[in-house]
Amino acid sequence: MNSYPNSGEASFPFSDLALAQRLEKTEARSNARFVEARARAFPDSGARWLEVAGAYAMYDGATSPVTQTFGVGMFQPITARDFEVMEKFFRERGAEVFHEVCPLADPSVLPLLNERSYQPMEFTSVLYRPIDYNLHLSAARNSRINVRLIEDGEQELWGKTSAQGWGEFGELADFVREVGKVVANKTDALSFLAELNGRPIATGAMSICDGVALLAGASTVPEGRKQGAQLALLESRLRYAAEHGCDTATMGALPGSGSQRNAERHGFRIAYTRVKWHLRPTGLG
């Protein structure tokens, strides 16, 4: 594993195609494992995924935020026929078509998106930072907060805690309520709880792929906020990842958001800004 100091310009690998391929593959595989877990937890959901020209097309339910593609054009050029296969995959399941596209994707992607009546509708800052065994974040941790991996049988507790933190986002209510059961069936799930004086107040999740740790699942119950729970979860997950062979961590955030600023405060940089494309009804044929 590469060893990087916790600060300094020389510590960061270049934000190039090789890095982007690692980051995109990690997110694609993590979401594919989520879809597989959904299929086990809810056999009637129809959840499944399909690989097309190196991209992962995932169906997790018609309205799930996981129902989309990752990796289009990242591992080989894309063709109109490839787009037809992916679009058919979603249409047959009554879902709209979304592609998260990295700006380092093959040049074949953009003209086809335009020709096929796609429109950009969302941006995501993809952030990354090197990690090693000696990682320590500069901010002081709250000594009353303990972070640990959940134990077998605590998946529902993790799901309920996460749902409480997302309670103000009603449009995600159904998705979040089922997350605990899905997590219980996810083979690569690394689910962390932060406890304040023994009471769960925050959650965090992580997936590992080929030396890259993808951070997700950040949620804090309203009464537990501003206690340092997410800082503790971040440091604990980064250390865990380094101890298990990872040299890079990644996460996504809304550009300019508080989440992005917090990530940058703790050593993350923006690798690139990804664009989510939506197939307009006129392009459905």
N, C-alpha and C positions, 0 to 999 in steps of 0.2 A: 504493500500500500504506500502511496506517496505520502510524505510527511510535509505539511505546510505549517508555517507559523500562523498565528491567529490574526495578524495584521500585516500590512505591507503590500506594495504593488506587485512584487515578484511572486507572491503566493498564489495568484489567481491564474488558472489556465485561460487561454484565449477563448473568447466567445465566437467560435467558428463552427463549421459544419460538424466536425467530430464531436464537439461538446453538445451541440443541438441534437444530434442523433441519440446520444446517451440520455439526455433529459426527456426527449419526446418518447423514446422507447419505454423508459421507466413509467411515465404517466399512462401510456397506452396499455402496457401490461397490467398495471395496477387496476385500471378501470375494467379491463377484461376479466381479471380475477373477481372484481366486484359483481360483474354481470353473471359469472358462473355461480357465485354465492347466492345471488338473487334467484337463479334457477333452482338451486337446491332448497332454499328457504321457502320459495313460493313456486312450486312446480307448474301452476297454471298461468304464471305470468308471461310465458313465452320468451323470457329473457335468453338472449344468445348473442354471440359476436361472430364476426366474419373477417378474415384477413384478405385484403385486396391490394395487390401491388405494394405490399409492405405496410399499408395503412390498416388500422383496426376500426371496423365499423361495429358499433355496439348498440344493441337495443335492450333497454332496461325498463321499458314501459313508455307509453306514448308521450307522457309529460315529464319523464325523469330528466334531470340535468345531465345524466350520464349517457343518454341516448344521443349519440353523435359519433364523429370519427376523430381519431388522432393519427398523426404521422403521414398525412397525404403528401406524397412527393418527397418524403424525407429519405427514402432508401432506394428509390428507383424512379425514373420518369413515369408520369401518369398519362393515361390515354382517355379519350372520350368513352371507350368501351368500359374502362375501369369505373368511370363516373356512373355510367348506366347501371353497372352491377350494384354499386353502393346505393344509388337512388332507388332501385327496385327493392333492395333489402329493406329500406325504411318504409317505402310506400306500401309494400305488402303487409306491413304491421300497423298501418294507420298512423305513422309518425311523420313529422316534418323532418326535413333533411338539414343537418348542421355539420359543418366541418371546421375544426380548429386548425388553422394553418400557420405554420412557422414561417417567418420571412426568409429563412434559409432553405426553404423547399426548392425542389427542382424548378427551373424556369417554365416547364410545361404546365404548371399548375394555374398560374394567374390567367393566362388567356382562356383556358377552359372554363374557369369560374365565371369570367365575364360572358363568354359565349353561351353559357348554360343558364343565364339569368340569376346568378347568385348575387347577393348584396351583403356587404359587411355590416355587422350589427353589434359587435362587442369586441373589446380589447382586453387582453390579459398580460400583465407584466410577468414574465418568467424569470425568477430570481435564482441565484446559485451562490454557493460559497464552498471553498475547500474546508475539509475537517480533518482532524487527527486526534490521537489519543489524549493529547494534552489540552484539549479545548476547554476554555473557560470564558464565558461571556463577561463583559466588563461591568455590567450592571449588578448591583448587589441583590441577592435572592432573599426572599422572606423565609426565615428559618422555621416558621410555623407551617410551611407548605411542604408536603411530601408528595413525590411523584413516583408512580409504580405502574408496571404493566398489570392489566387486569388478569384475574385468575379465571380458571374454567368455571363457568356458571355465573360470571359477572357481566356477560355481554348485555343483558337486559338493563342492568344498572348503568353501564356505559351509555347505552342508547337513550335511556331516560334523561341522564345528565346532559347529554349532547342536545336532546330535544328542548330541554328547558332553556338552554342558551340561545336557541334559534326561535324561541317562542314568538318574537315580534315579527317574524317573517312568515306570515300565514300561508303564502303561496308554496312554501316548502314543507308545510305541516305533515302532509301524508307521507312524503318521502322520508322525512326525518324520523317519524314514528316507526317506520319499518327498518331503519338502519341497524338497530340493535340485533334484530333477528338475522339480517344479512351478514353483519359482522361475525356472528356466531358460526356462520358457514363459510367464511372467507379463509382459504387455506394459508394465505400469507399475511393475515391481519396482525398488526402490531398496534394494539390499542392501549393508550395510557390514560390514567386518571390522576388528577391533582386533588389532594385532600388538604383542607384547612382544619387543623385540630381534629383530624380523623373523619371529617365530613366531605364527601365528593363535591367539588365546586366547578371543575373544568375537565375537559377532555382534549385529547390530541391523538392523532393516528399517524402511522408511517408505513410505507411500503419500500422494500429494498429490491433493486434489480441491477446486477452487474456493477456493483460498487457505487451506485447512486441511491440516496435515500430521499424519497418523496414525502414531504410533510403535508399533512391535511388534517381535517377533522377538528380544527380548533374551535372550541365553544366554551363559554363561561356562563354559569347561571347568573342572572342579574344581581342577586345579592352578594355574589362572590367576586364581582369585578373590582379592578383597581387594588388587588391584593398581591399581584405578582404571579398569579397562577400560570399565565401563558409564558412568561419568562422562564419559570421553572420547567414547564413542559418542553419548551424549546431546547434549553440546555440539556435536559435529560435525554431527549430524543437524539440530539446531535452526538452526545457522548456514546449512547447505545449504538448508533450507526457506525461510528468510528471503531468501536470495539468489535464490531461484526463485519469488518472488512471494507467499509465505505470510505472513499476519499472525497466525495462530493455530496452536498445536500442541495435540494431544490424545492421550490414552492411557487405557487401562483398567487397573484394579488391584482386587485383593480388598480389601474394606473393612478398614481397620486394619492392613493388611499392611506388611511392610518395603518393598515396592515403592511403596505409596502414600506412606509416610513419606518415602522418598527423593525421590519426585516433588515433594512439598510443600516439601522442603528446597531444591529447585532451582526454585522459583517457580511451581509448578502449584497450582491450587485445584480443589476438587471442584465440578463444575458441577451434578451430580445423581447419584443412585444408581439404577441401572437394575436391573430385576428380570427374571430368566429364569423363564418359565412353561412347565410341562410338561403335556401333555394326558394325563390319567390313563387307564388302559385302559377304565374304565367310560364314558369319554367318546368312545370310538372308534366306538360304534354298531354 
